[in-house]
Amino acid sequence: MTRRLHLSRSPISECGLGPIKSLEIDKRLWEFALAMLLDSLTPRTARSNIPDSSNAGSEERSLENETVTSSPRRTGRLKRWLSRVLLGLLVLIVLAAIVGASYQALGNRADALRFPQQGKSVSLGPAFDNLTLSIDCRGQGSPTVILDTGLGVPAIGWNPVQTEVAKFMRVCSYDRAGYGWSGASSRPRTSAEIVKELHALLEAANEKGPYVLVGHSFGGFNVRVYNGQYPNDVAGMVLVDASHEDQNDRMPPAIQAFMKKSLEQLKRQQMLAPLLIRLGVVRFSQRNQGEAPGVSKEFGREMLYLQMQPKFMDATGAEMGSFSESASEVRAAGNLGDKPLVVLTAGKSADASQLPPGFPKKEFDDFHEVWVNDLQVKEAHLSTRGERIMVADSDHMIPFERPDAIVAAIRVVCNAANAANTAK
């Protein structure tokens, strides 16, 4: 910094203030001249470091002023930089959302053309808020077979079974509310409500009873409640590794804790699921999925297309959340009397690779023993004509791994029902 010369304090200006001795004047003039000479010979950088008591206060004030002035400038630059960064991030997020939504829309459109609806949509009328359900009926013969899927599986999961049954009997599969090509419903997803909708669907579709009801897993709850509500419409039943009303109480504590935690996580995921689906995140993350035991890659892709929908996520979550209530409804439904019944039980325990991460495998194997040797046996005792058949080489997904076993059981029950009808 260049030091300033204050002329108001120079010896020359002080000469007129009063009589000053010539010696003092000469001395001051000499000091002034010497100072000027030194100032002219000292480099600028060096001069800035030379202490000067007369200018110290002024320099401090100048530095303070510069500090005060530069601080707002730095703050302003920081704010502008942050604003640009945030704006850039916002632009990237918007672009990513547009790309993701376009990816989902194009993929959904391609899947819709690739996998057209099987069957038809039928409205249940004002009594059910004009809910439409999809039903696919094939073949001829009586009694008509009605297929009800497990939790989280659209009606097309019955394709391997339905194709074969249609060769000797009329058979219908349907999508519960929120599944597949069916509309969504805001009503409770309990077995009692599902059964009311199924009964209304069969009437609206002009499908005549009596029926042989086939339920896999959670579908077993539904067909048993249907028999309790409309016993005259049921000629027989096939339960395919079906859920039992006491299964949750018989599970080891470790599995109960895991199921409770999973349900809580599912509820949280349901809040984000619609957004993640619409932005293509779910489709992208599942792009290499679709293969499973007994399932071709093409069939797996069709299943994923129907499962990657917000209504499906809501429906499965609601059914799972109402499981205990549905179990109570099954207990109240009673037994089947002397109607023909076949209970198919999976002999294989699920492999560790097929279980969710963190699932207690040892406890699951222990519970499988209870499932096979107790709960499934009790289901066979629901009818005086009940029969239990072990499917030793299949796990829980018998409709995919051993559809032929289900087809054979349906044939047995249909023949028994027709024989009983003829005897009357």
VMD Tcl script that draws the C-alpha trace (Angstrom):
set ca {
  {0.00 0.00 0.00}
  {1.34 3.46 -0.91}
  {1.60 5.68 2.08}
  {-0.23 9.01 1.74}
  {1.47 12.36 2.64}
  {-0.68 14.56 4.84}
  {0.13 18.13 3.74}
  {-1.96 19.63 6.48}
  {0.64 18.37 8.92}
  {3.66 19.44 6.79}
  {6.28 21.87 8.21}
  {5.48 24.36 5.49}
  {1.88 24.78 6.56}
  {2.91 25.23 10.14}
  {5.19 28.23 9.32}
  {2.40 30.73 9.47}
  {1.15 29.62 12.91}
  {3.49 31.87 14.83}
  {7.12 32.86 15.34}
  {9.28 29.73 14.93}
  {12.97 29.84 15.22}
  {14.85 29.54 11.97}
  {16.79 26.61 13.41}
  {13.62 24.68 14.03}
  {12.39 25.58 10.55}
  {15.61 24.43 8.96}
  {15.52 21.26 11.02}
  {11.97 20.48 9.99}
  {12.68 21.31 6.38}
  {15.65 18.98 6.53}
  {13.58 16.16 8.06}
  {10.92 16.69 5.47}
  {13.39 16.64 2.59}
  {15.06 13.53 4.01}
  {11.72 11.79 4.36}
  {10.80 12.67 0.80}
  {14.12 11.32 -0.44}
  {13.75 8.06 1.46}
  {10.19 7.71 0.24}
  {11.27 8.09 -3.36}
  {14.10 5.54 -2.98}
  {12.09 2.84 -1.07}
  {10.37 0.16 -3.24}
  {6.59 0.15 -3.10}
  {6.32 -3.28 -1.48}
  {8.85 -2.31 1.13}
  {7.13 1.02 1.79}
  {3.89 -0.79 2.54}
  {5.61 -2.55 5.45}
  {7.27 0.49 6.97}
  {5.46 1.39 10.16}
  {4.25 4.93 10.36}
  {2.56 6.02 13.49}
  {0.94 8.95 11.77}
  {-0.77 6.68 9.24}
  {-1.41 3.59 11.43}
  {-4.93 4.59 12.36}
  {-5.75 5.52 8.80}
  {-4.44 2.20 7.49}
  {-6.43 0.24 10.06}
  {-9.58 2.09 9.11}
  {-8.85 1.44 5.44}
  {-8.35 -2.29 6.07}
  {-11.53 -2.47 8.10}
  {-13.42 -0.74 5.30}
  {-12.00 -3.13 2.73}
  {-12.86 -6.15 4.94}
  {-16.40 -4.92 5.44}
  {-16.73 -4.26 1.72}
  {-15.21 -7.61 0.61}
  {-17.28 -9.74 3.05}
  {-20.65 -8.95 1.39}
  {-19.01 -9.52 -1.96}
  {-17.84 -13.01 -0.96}
  {-21.28 -13.79 0.53}
  {-22.93 -12.64 -2.68}
  {-20.62 -14.79 -4.80}
  {-21.33 -17.82 -2.59}
  {-25.07 -17.31 -2.86}
  {-24.86 -17.01 -6.63}
  {-22.75 -20.18 -6.81}
  {-25.18 -22.13 -4.61}
  {-28.13 -20.86 -6.64}
  {-26.49 -22.09 -9.85}
  {-25.72 -25.49 -8.31}
  {-29.28 -25.91 -7.03}
  {-30.68 -24.79 -10.37}
  {-28.44 -27.30 -12.14}
  {-29.58 -30.09 -9.83}
  {-33.22 -29.13 -10.35}
  {-32.75 -29.22 -14.11}
  {-31.11 -32.65 -13.87}
  {-33.93 -33.97 -11.67}
  {-36.58 -32.66 -14.06}
  {-34.75 -34.14 -17.05}
  {-34.36 -37.49 -15.25}
  {-38.06 -37.47 -14.36}
  {-39.02 -36.75 -17.97}
  {-36.71 -39.48 -19.28}
  {-37.96 -41.97 -16.66}
  {-41.63 -41.19 -17.27}
  {-41.10 -41.52 -21.02}
  {-39.27 -44.82 -20.51}
  {-42.17 -46.12 -18.40}
  {-44.86 -44.89 -20.80}
  {-43.15 -46.39 -23.85}
  {-42.46 -49.66 -22.04}
  {-46.03 -49.85 -20.75}
  {-47.42 -49.22 -24.23}
  {-45.18 -51.90 -25.73}
  {-46.19 -54.38 -23.01}
  {-49.89 -53.63 -23.51}
  {-49.55 -54.52 -27.21}
  {-47.39 -57.52 -26.43}
  {-49.63 -58.88 -23.67}
  {-53.32 -58.24 -24.49}
  {-56.07 -58.93 -21.98}
  {-57.21 -62.51 -21.62}
  {-60.97 -62.76 -21.24}
  {-63.24 -59.77 -20.73}
  {-64.05 -57.01 -18.26}
  {-67.40 -57.17 -16.47}
  {-68.99 -54.38 -14.45}
  {-70.45 -55.33 -11.06}
  {-72.87 -52.40 -11.11}
  {-73.69 -49.57 -8.67}
  {-73.79 -51.89 -5.66}
  {-70.01 -52.23 -6.02}
  {-69.30 -48.68 -7.16}
  {-69.28 -49.90 -10.79}
  {-66.13 -51.92 -10.16}
  {-65.03 -53.89 -13.24}
  {-63.35 -57.28 -12.87}
  {-61.60 -59.29 -15.56}
  {-62.73 -62.89 -16.07}
  {-61.43 -65.47 -18.53}
  {-63.62 -68.55 -19.13}
  {-62.77 -71.41 -21.49}
  {-64.02 -74.88 -22.37}
  {-67.32 -76.64 -21.84}
  {-68.76 -78.96 -19.22}
  {-70.18 -78.95 -15.74}
  {-69.44 -78.22 -12.97}
  {-67.61 -75.02 -13.90}
  {-64.20 -74.70 -12.27}
  {-63.31 -71.37 -10.65}
  {-59.62 -70.60 -10.05}
  {-58.51 -68.15 -7.32}
  {-54.83 -67.17 -7.15}
  {-52.49 -66.66 -4.25}
  {-51.60 -63.25 -2.86}
  {-49.62 -61.20 -5.37}
  {-50.26 -63.40 -8.43}
  {-52.48 -62.17 -11.32}
  {-54.97 -64.56 -12.92}
  {-52.55 -65.43 -15.71}
  {-50.65 -67.41 -13.08}
  {-53.26 -70.11 -13.73}
  {-52.47 -70.34 -17.47}
  {-50.65 -73.71 -17.35}
  {-53.52 -75.22 -15.34}
  {-56.40 -73.53 -17.17}
  {-55.18 -74.54 -20.62}
  {-55.34 -78.23 -19.68}
  {-58.57 -78.13 -17.65}
  {-60.36 -76.39 -20.55}
  {-59.89 -79.58 -22.56}
  {-62.41 -81.47 -20.39}
  {-64.34 -78.86 -18.34}
  {-65.42 -75.23 -18.35}
  {-62.92 -73.26 -16.29}
  {-62.70 -69.59 -15.31}
  {-59.86 -67.57 -13.84}
  {-60.33 -63.98 -12.70}
  {-58.37 -61.01 -11.44}
  {-59.33 -59.78 -8.00}
  {-59.82 -56.02 -7.63}
  {-56.52 -54.23 -8.32}
  {-54.99 -57.25 -10.05}
  {-54.26 -57.67 -13.75}
  {-56.93 -56.11 -15.94}
  {-59.42 -55.57 -13.09}
  {-60.18 -52.13 -11.71}
  {-59.11 -50.92 -8.29}
  {-61.43 -50.85 -5.29}
  {-61.39 -48.73 -2.15}
  {-63.30 -51.38 -0.22}
  {-61.58 -53.59 2.38}
  {-59.52 -56.40 0.83}
  {-60.81 -59.10 3.18}
  {-61.88 -62.55 2.01}
  {-65.52 -61.70 2.79}
  {-65.46 -58.66 0.49}
  {-63.54 -60.53 -2.21}
  {-66.12 -63.33 -2.13}
  {-69.03 -60.88 -2.52}
  {-67.34 -59.43 -5.59}
  {-66.64 -62.89 -7.04}
  {-70.25 -63.95 -6.57}
  {-71.46 -60.76 -8.27}
  {-68.94 -61.28 -11.08}
  {-70.10 -64.83 -11.84}
  {-73.72 -63.69 -11.93}
  {-72.95 -60.69 -14.17}
  {-70.90 -62.92 -16.50}
  {-73.76 -65.46 -16.67}
  {-71.63 -68.30 -15.37}
  {-73.85 -70.96 -13.83}
  {-73.11 -73.07 -10.79}
  {-72.55 -75.29 -9.05}
  {-68.81 -74.69 -9.08}
  {-65.67 -76.54 -8.17}
  {-63.58 -73.95 -6.39}
  {-59.78 -74.08 -6.60}
  {-57.71 -71.85 -4.30}
  {-53.94 -71.52 -4.11}
  {-52.35 -70.08 -0.97}
  {-54.43 -67.01 0.07}
  {-56.97 -68.05 -2.57}
  {-57.74 -70.97 -0.24}
  {-59.16 -68.49 2.27}
  {-61.43 -67.04 -0.38}
  {-62.88 -70.31 -1.66}
  {-63.60 -71.54 1.86}
  {-65.40 -68.29 2.74}
  {-67.30 -68.57 -0.57}
  {-68.50 -72.03 0.48}
  {-69.59 -70.62 3.83}
  {-71.53 -67.76 2.19}
  {-72.98 -69.64 -0.80}
  {-72.89 -73.37 0.06}
  {-75.47 -74.32 -2.59}
  {-73.20 -72.92 -5.31}
  {-70.28 -75.18 -4.40}
  {-69.98 -78.78 -5.65}
  {-66.42 -79.47 -4.54}
  {-63.04 -77.92 -3.77}
  {-59.32 -78.20 -4.42}
  {-56.96 -76.50 -1.98}
  {-53.44 -75.97 -3.38}
  {-50.95 -75.54 -0.52}
  {-53.62 -73.24 0.84}
  {-53.28 -70.83 3.73}
  {-54.59 -72.00 7.10}
  {-56.38 -69.74 9.56}
  {-54.03 -70.74 12.41}
  {-50.77 -70.42 10.49}
  {-49.70 -67.04 11.92}
  {-50.22 -68.26 15.48}
  {-48.18 -71.38 14.79}
  {-45.22 -69.56 13.28}
  {-42.03 -69.32 15.38}
  {-41.52 -65.90 17.02}
  {-38.60 -65.11 14.69}
  {-40.81 -65.51 11.62}
  {-43.64 -63.54 13.22}
  {-41.22 -60.68 13.96}
  {-39.88 -60.80 10.40}
  {-43.40 -60.76 8.93}
  {-44.41 -57.83 11.13}
  {-41.32 -55.86 10.08}
  {-41.91 -56.72 6.41}
  {-45.51 -55.51 6.62}
  {-44.38 -52.20 8.12}
  {-41.80 -51.81 5.36}
  {-44.43 -52.62 2.74}
  {-46.69 -49.88 4.08}
  {-43.86 -47.36 3.79}
  {-42.95 -48.56 0.31}
  {-46.56 -48.21 -0.79}
  {-46.26 -44.45 -0.35}
  {-43.37 -44.26 -2.83}
  {-44.32 -47.15 -5.12}
  {-46.69 -45.22 -7.43}
  {-44.07 -42.50 -8.01}
  {-41.27 -45.02 -8.59}
  {-43.45 -46.94 -11.05}
  {-44.52 -43.85 -13.00}
  {-40.91 -42.62 -13.23}
  {-39.73 -45.96 -14.60}
  {-37.51 -46.80 -11.62}
  {-39.25 -50.12 -10.90}
  {-39.25 -51.12 -14.57}
  {-35.54 -50.35 -14.89}
  {-34.61 -52.22 -11.71}
  {-36.62 -55.28 -12.82}
  {-35.51 -55.28 -16.46}
  {-33.47 -58.49 -16.09}
  {-35.99 -60.28 -13.88}
  {-38.84 -62.56 -14.86}
  {-37.45 -66.09 -14.71}
  {-38.39 -68.54 -11.96}
  {-38.87 -72.30 -11.62}
  {-41.59 -73.38 -14.05}
  {-41.86 -69.88 -15.57}
  {-40.53 -68.92 -19.00}
  {-38.86 -65.56 -19.48}
  {-41.73 -64.36 -21.71}
  {-44.35 -65.41 -19.17}
  {-42.28 -63.79 -16.42}
  {-42.22 -60.51 -18.36}
  {-46.01 -60.59 -18.66}
  {-46.33 -61.17 -14.92}
  {-44.03 -58.22 -14.21}
  {-46.02 -55.98 -16.56}
  {-49.19 -56.67 -14.58}
  {-47.44 -56.36 -11.22}
  {-45.71 -53.03 -12.00}
  {-48.90 -51.04 -11.51}
  {-49.83 -48.83 -8.52}
  {-53.26 -50.46 -8.19}
  {-51.62 -53.87 -7.87}
  {-49.29 -52.63 -5.12}
  {-52.24 -51.17 -3.24}
  {-54.34 -54.33 -3.60}
  {-51.65 -56.76 -2.44}
  {-50.72 -54.51 0.47}
  {-54.37 -54.26 1.52}
  {-54.88 -58.03 1.28}
  {-51.79 -58.66 3.38}
  {-52.85 -56.05 5.91}
  {-56.27 -57.72 6.22}
  {-54.89 -61.26 6.52}
  {-55.79 -61.68 10.20}
  {-59.33 -60.47 9.59}
  {-59.68 -62.84 6.65}
  {-58.44 -65.70 8.86}
  {-61.25 -64.96 11.33}
  {-63.75 -65.05 8.46}
  {-62.41 -68.46 7.41}
  {-62.88 -69.82 10.95}
  {-66.49 -68.69 10.86}
  {-67.08 -70.27 7.43}
  {-67.30 -73.81 8.79}
  {-66.47 -77.02 6.97}
  {-67.51 -78.58 3.65}
  {-69.69 -81.41 4.94}
  {-69.40 -84.34 2.51}
  {-68.38 -82.37 -0.59}
  {-65.40 -83.83 -2.48}
  {-62.15 -82.19 -1.46}
  {-58.53 -82.66 -2.49}
  {-55.74 -80.93 -0.56}
  {-52.42 -80.63 -2.41}
  {-49.41 -80.02 -0.16}
  {-45.97 -78.93 -1.33}
  {-43.31 -81.36 -0.15}
  {-40.28 -79.15 -0.72}
  {-39.27 -76.38 1.63}
  {-38.24 -73.19 -0.14}
  {-34.56 -72.88 -0.94}
  {-32.64 -70.19 0.95}
  {-32.09 -68.30 -2.32}
  {-35.85 -67.98 -2.76}
  {-36.44 -66.45 0.67}
  {-36.26 -62.71 1.36}
  {-32.91 -61.40 2.70}
  {-32.70 -61.93 6.44}
  {-35.50 -64.49 6.57}
  {-34.83 -67.06 9.37}
  {-34.29 -70.22 7.29}
  {-34.01 -72.70 10.18}
  {-37.26 -71.48 11.74}
  {-38.89 -71.65 8.32}
  {-37.86 -75.30 7.94}
  {-39.27 -76.04 11.40}
  {-42.54 -74.35 10.48}
  {-42.68 -76.32 7.22}
  {-42.91 -79.48 9.31}
  {-45.90 -78.00 11.17}
  {-47.39 -76.94 7.84}
  {-47.07 -80.39 6.24}
  {-47.88 -82.62 9.19}
  {-50.52 -80.58 11.00}
  {-52.14 -77.59 9.27}
  {-52.51 -79.21 5.84}
  {-53.84 -82.40 7.39}
  {-56.48 -80.38 9.22}
  {-57.59 -78.87 5.90}
  {-58.12 -82.36 4.49}
  {-60.43 -83.03 7.44}
  {-62.73 -80.16 6.43}
  {-64.78 -82.71 4.49}
  {-65.74 -86.29 5.24}
  {-64.57 -86.97 1.68}
  {-61.33 -85.06 1.98}
  {-58.08 -86.40 0.58}
  {-54.57 -85.09 1.09}
  {-51.96 -85.56 -1.69}
  {-48.29 -84.69 -1.24}
  {-46.56 -83.03 -4.19}
  {-43.08 -84.06 -3.15}
  {-41.10 -82.37 -5.93}
  {-42.65 -78.91 -5.69}
  {-42.40 -76.01 -3.30}
  {-45.26 -73.60 -2.56}
  {-45.65 -72.50 -6.20}
  {-47.34 -75.72 -7.37}
  {-49.30 -73.89 -10.15}
  {-45.96 -73.17 -11.85}
  {-43.90 -76.22 -10.91}
  {-46.50 -79.00 -11.02}
  {-49.62 -77.74 -12.82}
  {-50.33 -81.33 -13.87}
  {-50.93 -82.29 -10.23}
  {-53.60 -79.59 -9.94}
  {-55.22 -80.65 -13.22}
  {-55.42 -84.24 -11.99}
  {-56.96 -83.15 -8.67}
  {-59.56 -81.03 -10.46}
  {-60.50 -83.99 -12.63}
  {-60.95 -86.17 -9.55}
  {-63.17 -83.62 -7.78}
  {-65.27 -82.87 -10.88}
  {-65.89 -86.58 -11.45}
  {-66.83 -87.07 -7.79}
  {-69.18 -84.07 -7.89}
  {-70.89 -85.34 -11.03}
  {-71.22 -88.81 -9.53}
  {-72.81 -87.38 -6.40}
  {-75.18 -85.28 -8.48}
  {-76.20 -88.31 -10.54}
  {-76.84 -90.33 -7.38}
  {-79.32 -87.69 -6.22}
}
mol new
graphics top color blue
foreach p $ca { graphics top sphere $p radius 0.5 }
foreach p [lrange $ca 0 end-1] q [lrange $ca 1 end] { graphics top cylinder $p $q radius 0.2 }
display resetview
